[in-house]
Amino acid sequence: MSYDVVCVGESMALVTPDPPGPLAAGGPMRLDVAGAESTVASYLAQLGARVAWVSAVGADPLGELVVARVGSYGVDVSHVVVDGSAPTGVFFKNPGAAGTTVHYYRAGSAASRLGPSTLPAARVVHLSGITPALSSSCARLVEAALETGFTSFDVNYRPGLWPVERAAPVLAALARRADVVFVGLDEAQTLWGVRTAADVRELLPEPGRVIVKDGAVGAYSDAEFVPAPAVEVVEPVGAGDAFAAGYLFGLVRDAPEAERLRLGHRVAGAALRVTGDVAELEGFDDV
């Protein structure tokens, strides 16, 4: 195998008010990079995995930024397509008194034009439920990728991309075709009306493993449960992707299930302590 993990999906330029405040107020902004699958890849590379990110960006400065940032963590970005006829996607964070909302400008982006293609050889292909919401061709990409071998699927429901009524049956059907599934208990409750991790497993009997993340409580994998360590949260963005990266690193290193969950919590804890999508991992020499 050329890689331990291949991660497939869109990443975008991220614009955030700095200091935090409503977008409507104007003022200084910070330009960053964000994307679920590339975040997983960036943590895996820091942990020492051989990982590639497959995506597309526009032939523009934002695309250059995205590729350079993801590559800076040690991810192989040679499989990223540069599309000269479509832009790199952008989204904005809008901090407010009731919480932070996001505004996407990704319709017609280079990554939304992705479709089924031959992926690099890997022990695991990692996908998310964000990609099928981007376009019909992206939905076909995910469906085809789920037939490529051992697959990991993070449900990653984004209400800003599609309503529950459309997303729920599609995401359940895709999850049933994966070997490993990640889903937050809260999003499973929103999508499928379940109450417990056992309910989620009953809904998704086909995958070899269904990892149910219950926030600060802990994570379940069938009979295994590992509590989440206490962490002072700076920003929750990216913690779910960090957890998936930790778990997958344990998987490709053939670690026991409980150790995979513990490593997921450790990497998620690093993400929770920083702003932005990807934390610099320190103190992981023992993994």
Protein Blocks (a to p, Z undefined) as FASTA:
>chain_A
ZZfbdceddddddddddddddfklgpadddddddfklmmmmmmmmnopacdddddddddf
klmmmmmmmmmnopafklpccdfkbccddddddddfkopcddddfehiaklmgccddddd
dfbdcddfklmmmpmklmmmmmmmmmnoccdddfkpafklocfklmmmmmmmmmmmpmbd
cddfklmmmmnopabfklmmmmmmmbmbdcddehjnbccehjbccdddddddfblghklm
mmmmmmmmmmmnopafklmmmmmmmmmmmmmmpgcjbdcdehilmZZ
